[in-house]
Amino acid sequence: MTGFGLTQPVIKAAAERPEGIFTIFGGRRRSNAVFADRVARLAAAFRAMGVGPGDRIAMLAANSDRYVEYVFATLWAGGVINPVNARWSAREMAFSLEDSETRILIVDDGFAGMVPELRAPAPGLERIIHAGDMAAPEGMDDWEQLIASHDPVPDAGRAGDDMAALLYTGGTTGRPKGVMLSHAGIATCSLSLTAAAPNGGDAPGLHVAPFFHIGGVGVIFQFAYRRAPQVIMPAFDAGEALRLIEEERVGDIFVVPTMLRWLLDHPDLARRDLSSLVSIRYGAAPIDTTLLARAMEAIPTAGFMQVYGQTEFSPVVTCLAPADHLGEGAGQRLTSAGRPLPTATVRIVDAARNPLPVGEVGEIAVRGPQVMLGYWNRPEETAKALSEGWLYTGDAGFMDEAGFLHVVDRVKDMIVTGGENVYSAEVENALATMPGIAASAVVAAPDEEWGERVHAVIVAAAGAEISLERVRAHCQSLIAGYKAPRSVSLIDALPLSPAGKVLKHVLRAELAKE
């Protein structure tokens, strides 16, 4: 193995702490030795199916201990993980599978019924593996039987710039695009974030973010490098999360602000012992200072850490450490996204990509070993995003004199709702196909629960009747439900620039008055 390899923490944990716990899920607890053995046997099954270096294996499932096994077994076999966004529409899922030339798909009980719907538009699928607790449906391989019937194989030794993950993100053109991340990039991010700020160490860590996001799957590796037992929830439930923190003595958790609000609002908060929590990381969406102040008061043992990043940087760019949340000047620091990680260099550039001085707003560019390999089969988009080692994020911001990054807008008109990224162009494309809509624009509206919500500003055609219910139903037939507008306003005409572009800042300003 040359360079960083993401299977290394599994190998070391089994050799050095065989009786330690790797995963905790419901009533199942797997030791490091047992976990590594299952991974090596599953990797053997993958190789028997023809998986070679760089081949993609997809998983469409809720979080579970088997999902963690899938991640490491795929890498152990030499393959590339391709987690499928479980919140997408079937059409979006099928596109990612076909675009990535994925031949093997793993599903759990909750998604096994979708397989026929996915196979027609993704004919490249050759094998379906069932990783649920129920009996495997006809025509699918059984997860436990695959493990039991194969002898363990040695790790393939993929590392360094070898591709480890292909993660599809929403695209401004309406088509998801695959971000290619390397072993070294993900490993560097995990270790760099550990160096940047205190964390939960080897105390159990709780997974609440979905594994199909880099913010979820990335934490798998962060916990693994720290040898923290991985406590896994199938889906976020505030009451269950509070119970697990108390019973498993969880030391570390990563949440989006919406989850943090639900934890604080849950009636069990006062009666649960959360004193084991020493690290709460939050990110993926804006947070208001009132919510943060409530959380810091309610869970005083925890150091709060904000992270900012994007999938293309494996993913963390900056971190606002716990110490930055306290003391003199904290109010100003809390408006920032923190300082760059030790392995990240950030600069602000103008439209010609020339560096700007401190305090001036421009596009955020970042460089370091965590930068993606590129976009899968998208050379033109890769060339736009990557240049001379720099990743141009599409986000706008400025650096202050103390070296803190302030993110002020989204160049790409991305809306972050409950931790989910939504591109306005994709929603506008869906609205354009709805009868009765003459024109539309989609913007982010402030939302107390979700941070931001998808808001559609619509110009109705003559005589048409437009309602939120009809708009949501139409959009949900084409795109994922969380992308459908949660609110609608009707106007006579969209504000346009002299060049004919919609002035979205005007629409946002009107929403802010409401």
PyMOL commands that set and color helices and strands:
alter all, ss='L'
color gray80, all
select helices_A, chain A and resi 8-16+32-48+65-76+90-99+112-119+143-148+183-196+214-225+238-248+257-265+269-271+289-298+311-313+322-325+330-333+379-385+424-431+468-476+481-483+504-513
alter helices_A, ss='H'
color red, helices_A
select strands_A, chain A and resi 21-25+28-31+56-60+80-83+104-107+127-130+141-142+163-169+177-182+205-207+230-232+252-255+279-283+303-309+316-320+339-340+345-349+362-367+374-375+386-387+390-399+405-410+414-417+420-423+437-447+451-460+487-490
alter strands_A, ss='S'
color yellow, strands_A
deselect
rebuild
show_as cartoon
